[in-house]
Amino acid sequence: MKRLLLATAATALVAGAAQAEDVKVGVLLGFTGPLETTVPNMAAGAELAIKEVSDSGKFMGGSTVTPVRGDTTCVDAAAAQSAAERLVTSEKVAGIVGGDCSGVTGAVLQNVARPNGVGMISPSATSPALSTAEDDGLFFRTAPSDARQGEIMADILSERGAKEVAVTYTNNDYGKGMADAFAAAFAAKGGKVTLAAPHEDGKADYSAEVGALASAGGEVLVVAGYVDQGGKGMIQGAVDSGAFSTFFLPDGMYGQSLADAIGEPLNGSYGSVPGTDSPGNAKFLEIAKAAGFDGSTAYSGESYDAAALMLLSMAAANSTGGKDWSAKVMDVANAPGEQVFPGELAKALELIAAGTDIDYVGATAVEMIGAGESAGNFREYEVKDGKLETVKYR
């Protein structure tokens, strides 16, 4: 049951009135690395929410909010931790939107966030292992776990008549977690994975990996990789050799850059990416367009929601302390309460100040379950004439 938020006046009696200041929020994403074409719009989504709150003048006694970027590289845990340490120790951020990829997110959580009591809300780290990670109540994600995406992938492939598929996955927490979740879900539906094999990012030649998968056979090659790295290389290798003609492309492979790079051979391939056709999504697409970026790209809506949830939770707690605002995230995210959509963050701050309970719906129909992750809505898409077209929502 959601707890009623205390009115600002009552809170002030205990904690003292909030003093206007400049609150810094870390935006810790892979600006370089295998998702570097996806991340700019993710950062734009987070920073749009931050600007909306800051410009409102209604955040914690008139405090402003400033985003500070850090680069996870997506794949280098040491680099991600170093960037996070800078955000926490030098920049004194009150929270971190991020990380993006699962392995680096887990490393930052354990080695930087927990020791320093800093809360994190990731928009895109999807490894099932993060659902049970020790987090001291400091970690949340607006993206669903790959345990859920595995079920969606199995549903789509089964409905399209696929009986046997091969799987290639990037050799890290994200890839292995997704491959395992999918294999279990597909087997439960009577499907068969002929071979599930890892690939390394950054290689110039994937012919050996493609050859092994081709020998195992399968009607579709499921590619649980990265759109700007090994996943793209595996597809190109399969196209060049004629090993596979149809590919399933989950979230890490969603991007117009892939369709542009592979060209006509990618037509007819299909996949899944978190997404919703909710009223909040339509509003987010509108305000993103006005801000100059494409809100339909992977995880940009989740990034807006991560930043918005973080700042509204700080307002609800009347504190920027990590353990204070983290304790409010589930309350702010879930019903009951007055619903809040993109572009309405000033209104949300007014409601919180008046002691009115809110239900942050946001761009992605946020509903937090378990230890603090999205319940999960997905968009099925297909590559048609070189474009990524929505088939339906699930």
PyMOL commands that set and color helices and strands:
alter all, ss='L'
color gray80, all
select helices_A, chain A and resi 8-15+39-56+77-90+102-116+128-131+146-159+173-188+207-216+230-241+251-253+256-262+264-266+279-291+300-317+322-326+329-333+345-353
alter helices_A, ss='H'
color red, helices_A
select strands_A, chain A and resi 22-29+64-71+95-98+119-122+139-141+164-170+192-199+220-224+247-249+270-274+338-340+358-360+368-369+373-374+378-384+387-393
alter strands_A, ss='S'
color yellow, strands_A
deselect
rebuild
show_as cartoon
